[in-house]
Amino acid sequence: MDEFGLLMQGFAVALQPENLVLMLVGVVLGVLIGVLPGLGGANGIAILLPLTFAMPPVSAVIMLSCIYWGALFGGAITSILFNIPGEPWSVATTFDGYPMAQQGRAGEALTAAFTSSFVGAFVAVVMITFVAPVIAGFALRFGPPEFFAVMFLSFAAFIGMGRGSALKTVMAMMLGFLLAAVGMDAMTGQLRLTFGSTEMIRGFDFLVAVIGLFGISEILMSIEDGLRFRGQKARIDLKVVLRTWRELPRHWAIALRSALIGCWMGITPAGATPASFMSYGVARRISKHRAEFGKGRIEGVIAPETAAHAAGTSALLPMLTLGVPGSPTAAVLLGGLIMWGLQPGPMLFVEQADFVWGLIASMYLGNIAGLLIVLVAVPWFAAILRVPFAVIAAIILVVCAIGAYTVNNAEFDIVLMLAFGVIGYVLKKLDYPLAPLVLALVLGDRTEEAFRQSLLISEGDLTVFFHNWLSGSIMAAGIVLAAWPLLSALRLRLARPAVA
Amino acid sequence: MSKLVSRRSLALGLGGGVSMAALGGRGASAAGWEPTRPVQLIVPAGTGGGADQMARAIQGIVSKHNLLRQPIVVVNKAGGAGAEGFLEAKGARRNPHVLIITLSNLFTTPMATGVPFSWRDLTPIRMMALDEFVLWVNAESPWKTVGEFVEAAKGSRLRMGGTGSKQEDQIITAAITRATGAPFNYVPFRGGGEVAVQLVGRHIDSTVNNPIEAVTHWRAGALRPLCVFDSQRLAGTEKMTETMAWRDIPTAKESGLDVEYLMLRGIMGAPGITPAQLDFHADLLGKVRETPEWRELMAQGAFNTTTMTGDAFATWLAREEERHRALMQEAGFLAGQS
């Protein structure tokens, strides 16, 4: 139990009064940052990074990582209340979280989201504490073919597990890939689909698209419904937290499974976004109440939130042990490590044990502090919905515009956001699912890169994806999932003549 | 409108200068100009990369040592391999509150993509340092010298990983091929940290990472440096592994490989700023270079600490631009060439 002793030492560092204060400041700032779409955790930390330059490294990283936890918690708030995911991994939370809010169960959804976030993060931290070196070695096995296999599995899971028409899912996904292709092609260094416009060089940022597709189109839908507002039943009542807590233990299996999916995706390092989608898909597939998903099942909130936080937390592990960030926020923290004179990588655990274990201890404490803060605030968050929609719609529109602008400090993005709002509205009316589009837009670049890197390495040989058991088995699972709708259709067709 | 702004900023600048003098002076520039608004430092690359780290270090040093009355704001404009950031700086004509940190994409991006900008569209302020490149292989590989490595590369196309496409890493790779005749299979990745890990995991055979991107894996015994692409050896004499210091890595030339490449880490201003404004920024950045934090950063990344301002810097830029054009032309990387 060598780790245990080191962890206790870490707690001693993290529990120093000034570090505790920084922890609370960090969590509160993080929640605010997470609530504002556009100003995600990565941006928030980047802005505050220079302020920490004068602090001791442990204090600095404690504050910044607490901003990270806070932002992770905060991302769920707007997803549930307004159907506007503030972060890529909150998209899956909107599927059931927003319907719950519309039914007046916003407090319940928020409590479930926060609690399962905490559970996910906690499982991941325990794992980091005790099996870090083993896992660090595993991440090294992931080259481009393995990475592509994981991405392929995420997309396949969506086709096989999505609701509605598989064909529409695929079409929405292809539209997402097309949008992701705009801008610089990282493989050849050439500009693609920019039509000579300097504004298009940047490509389509995920956040701008998502704010438009989800947020703006939702406002358009509500306006069509005559500004009728559906969340008024929400009361300011702290008891909702306790009531939800009584119900949560029943879903332990989903939470555990999602936490494991999350840890695995965080380490590989595919990241929190595919983790949340995949775990939502799996939860829906396995559930007995499959048809009710997307209409306000609490499991639909628990699964993605647990997985996203488990992934977000374990994404810090490859950063610490290998120097490879598992998420954009981790990338900024990585820059911070170097500025504080620490060298992330395999030597960090050996040479800076105080720092590493202080950080790990602060992961435990920061998450507990974060949970308490956001839970106390649940009734107030839920009460936002009592404001008349005519008022709140205008505020949402302004916040969305600010968010879209903040992503790249570009006015053009506000126009893009509005355009995406209209596209989102049309797609919703035609019953095309938006989530596959968003998934392809977020992961399209990385997936394409991994695919082409693999083929460069193998000099054009497609069997590279089956060159070892790891990528081979993931690919096989992906192919089965992608073909699932076809297989079940085939089974039905084969079964029917037998019946007749 | 612009006249109005400049008159107001002049007045504020003078006011600032007077009050500074009254306080005993804290290094207000002799010409009397100083920033009157927050200074925007554009990073034409993503968060977490080498340029971004340096920009944020400058920001932190300036605020910690109170070198400037106005804050520095770091803004990432990474789109189109940095084209977005450069176009923004180019468009900020006569605005002294815009700075941009440059790396080799100042030369390579316009050449490879045809996006219209060059260093001549900006005002060169100061070269802060030059970044080194080292040839790395996996420590378990059989290659101990550049000679053995090149021999192996001639036998079978080795996989060379690097950051980005038609940028510095691929240019060096092409230069090695030209010098030795050994073909490489170049595989582009997103960033240096990712490249280093791919090499540790043996998904690729070699890289030309910057020292700071690979140092931790070297110290952990996972990577082996073969040579540095500079005319002289690196400065660090402190042992990084049990047997080697930065200084013990031979230069490429010593090893019989005639390839030299250094990457600019410099600061440029918007076009058309006044000499007083240029002097102020050059002076400020000179002070940054003298702080212990900066020296620590330089030592960590084994940077070449050459600095230049004014005409010398402009001459250097013109020479490097020509060199890049020649290198990229030979490799077939120019826009419209492939």
Interface residues (C-beta under 8 A of the other chain):
Chain A: A42 A46 L49 P50 L51 F53 A54 A139 L140 R141 F142 G143 P144 G183 M184 D185 A186 M187 T188 G189 Q190 L191 T194 T198 I201 R202 G203 P318 L322 G323 V324 P325 P328 A331 V332 L334 G335 I338 M339 G341 Q343 P344 G345 P346 M347 L348 N408 N409 E449 Q453 L456 I457 E459
Chain B: G46 T47 G48 G49 D52 Q53 R56 A57 Q59 G60 I61 S63 K64 V74 V75 N76 K77 G79 G80 A81 A83 E84 L87 A112 T113 V115 R157 R159 G164 S165 K166 Q167 N185 Y186 V187 P188 F189 R190 G193 E194 A196 V197 Q198 V200 G201 H203 I204 I212 V215 T216 H217 R219 A220 A222 E293 E296 L297 Q300 F333 S338
